């Protein structure tokens, strides 16, 4: 028996119920389990989390662990209690229209629309992309028992609920291992396009700064000085594709993949993502105080009722063929519609001068 893991001692008189399940990201650096859970179980204190680990209420890959255990990429962290949860926490198969752009025996590349949660979690046990993928994969394999899910090995990475764009899903352990390593090594090519307030200066460059949990809100991330020792190093390369003075269309290439990286970096750069309600982009950040202008911006917010961020392209080495593959998608119609409105607005303003 290892010093980190021990077999569960089964007491048939006490039934345990799964209350939460968390899949550790493929690029997660080693981190103590209690610190890892602090960022994901918002209503629990660190002392209660530590007590739960001691009491065997936190399992790693279905095994109890010692409090000093450090989470690893693709670990399955399960919270089990002797009370039955009000809602199921595993991914039930749900029929869903999936926008699959490519598929073979090893992987799936699909388009996730804005508004769709990628993975089940607290408050989102159903209706997620994973629920739809479970149904889709299981329909290819034949009937399965309820409770089977797609948490492992298929889900390689994710994007925020209100971000649209491309995702790659592994269908085999081998594909999962290969793609996860590429994400861990930062060799995956990921390009995003975003509408940001103002025009970043210079118009082509890089934003750096470590990203960690915000000191004021546990649901937000924050940029810290790289010498502070807080957070993880993050680098976002960007280029302004088109400036409309008040806003700009920006292309971003991630060198690292931290939580909310693009949103946090541009907010810290005083160019928050247009209509990003978490990082102060859902109010006028540049422009006039005139009523007509305020109404114009409000109309743009109504057309695009989420952050203007899109995972536009994705490139990687195929796990089996070893060939480089790249996939691209157009901007969603609501983002393009907002850009068209800004184009018309700026052109009209110039004609008045």
Secondary structure, 3 states (H helix, E strand, C coil): CCCCEECCCCCCCCCCEEEEEEECCCCCCCEEHHHHHHCCCCCCCHHHHHHHHHCCCEEECCEEECCCCEECCCCEEEEEECCCCCCCCCCCCCCCCCEEEEECCCEEEEEECCCCCCCCECCECCCCHHHHHHHHHHHHHCCCCCCCCCCCCCECCCCCCCCEEEEEEECCHHHHHHHHHHHHCCCCEEEEEEEEECCCCCCEEEEECEEEECCCCCCCEEEECCCCCCCECCEEEEEEEEECCCEEEEEEEECCCCCCHHHHHHHHCCCCECCCCCCCCCCCCCCCCCHHHHHHHHHHHHHCCCCCEEEEEEEEECCCCCCEEEEECCCCHHHHHHHHHHHHHHHHHHHHC
